[in-house]
Amino acid sequence: MSRSSDRDFTFPQGFLWGAATAAHQIEGSPLADGAGPSIWTRFAHTPGMTLNGDTGDVACDHYRRWKDDVKLMRELGLKAYRFSTSWSRILPEGSGRVNQAGLDFYSRLVDELLANDIEPLLTLYHWDLPAALDDRGGWLNRDCADWFAEYGRVLYRALDGRVKKWVTLNEPWVVTDGGYLHGALAPGHRSKYEAPIASHNLMRAHGAAVQAYRAEGQHEIGLVVNIEPKYPATDSAEDAAATRRAHAYMNEQYLHPALLGHYPPELREIFGDAWPEFPAEDFDLIVQPLDFVGINYYTRSVTTANDSYPLKAGGVRQPLGTYTETGWEVFPQGLTDLLLWFKQTYGDLPLYVTENGAAFFDPAAAEDGRVRDPLRIDYIRKHLRAIHDAIAAGVDVRGYMAWSLLDNLEWSLGYSKRFGIVHVNYETQARTPKDSARWYSGIIASHGRILSDPLPY
């Protein structure tokens, strides 16, 4: 068996290298220039809902510093930038009146990206539902499919052609598990009866937005899910059954309806009397042809029969494992396993790894101006190798978006966790590329070849 240093880690021609962000996490100025509030504006300003009362009022001030941030992307050699648009910037009431100032902001951003040879990947929804729509029931209201399709059409008509890769939803599992089941994320509900309804309506909205794109757009549209492999803690039948339920709940709950037209049967067992009977015609709307799927991968879970999904998140901590600041095990093999599982389950649909990264403790910049983050370099390196292994095994992976371009608001955890390859001083808004950013630039420039080189520390 050859040593890893003897391997050729060059990625396929055309592989898309980039980084990702989300609107509410970086933009700041959430109510500027006619924008309406989102559920995250409301949630973060509710006492006790976020760590230290942190809000997205300023965040990384990207709304005002976007041009400098694009310049930074170009300097790092990024070939793509995945970002989301704020629904309530564009439609302050969620539907109806278009706020041209909000739409113009994203138009200028897209133009600047293209002028710097950076391909935009636009996500319509990264968790920031307009508060006005939440007042009408939010994702519990079946009308949300029409609202979302209307929002999509506004953007398609304004940006399609300049934007050639579109995403409907980012991580619907987090939207419902955090926002409707456990209450840790906006809108902060806690109900096992609401969670399946919100999930189903998200998928209906996804289908409606894809239908709208087929009528309006000329390029590609997909869905982004966060998934993680579930491994049984022991060989017992009980742990195997719990692992199967966990896998269905997190990994199949959204992919099955989107790609196969039905839910995994375990969901009825998981939710019991809270699982509704959904109209058969809903699945005709949900199962739209997709051009790609985005995979967000961070960690795995080792599952036991004591894990009760969905009411209790499971996972046995591994005594020899390396863990990030968010308590997630570093397990790159899980990414290879997931990509292979996707191909075996859903076929040869093109894939992008649309988020992958880690929060580690980052020291302040040293006297030489460097922010040294060797653990993040090691994390990204191992996961890129895992992707290369999956490609070598026949999985059609076409790009990688590091999470995240910038340190930012980590939702209800506030500014306590730093995922960025670029350090942000939240007091001065100064950006300092970390060692991981410089190293990633070399990965991009070499098309992955330097993954076989010794680490730069």
Buried (B, 14 or more C-beta within 10 A) or exposed (E): EEEEEEBEBBBEEEBBBBBBBBBBBBBBBBBBEBBBBBBBBBBBBEEEBBBEEBBBBBBBBBBBBBEEBBBBBBEBBBBBBBBBBBBBBBBBBBBEEBBEEBBEBBBEBBBBBBEBEBBBBBBBBBBBBBBBBBEBBBBBBBEBBBBBBBBBBBBBEBBBEBBBBBBBBBBBBBBBBBBBBBBBBBBBBEBBBBBBBBBBBBBBBBBBBBBBBEEBBEBBBBBBBBBBBBBBBEEEEEBBBBBBBBBBBBBBBBBBBBBBEEBBEBBBBBBEEBBEEBEEEBBEBBBBEBBBBBBBBBBBBBBBBEBEBBEEEBBBEEEEBEBBBBEBBBBBEBBBBBBBBBBEEBEEBBBBBBBBBBBBEBEEBEEEEBBBBBBBBBBBBBBBBBBBBBBEEEBBBBBBBBBBBBBBBBBBBBBBBBBBBBBBEBEEBEBBBBBBBBBBBBBBEBBBBBBBEEEEE
